[in-house]
Amino acid sequence: MFSDAFQSIVKFVNIKAFLSILFNPITVRYTR
């Protein structure tokens, strides 16, 4: 049960990191 919750948290963090890396060039391009 605890490992399942931990796995979902890790998955969420991985998706968030992937999205941040994906949208990083776009945000840098528009902030400049």
C-alpha positions, 0 to 999 in steps of 0.5 A, a space after each residue: 500500500 505504501 509502495 503503491 502510493 510512493 510509486 504514484 508520487 514518483 510517477 507524478 514527479 517524473 511527469 512533472 519533470 518531463 513537462 518542465 524540461 519539455 516546456 523549458 525552451 518555450 518559456 525561455 524563448 517567450 521570457 526573452 
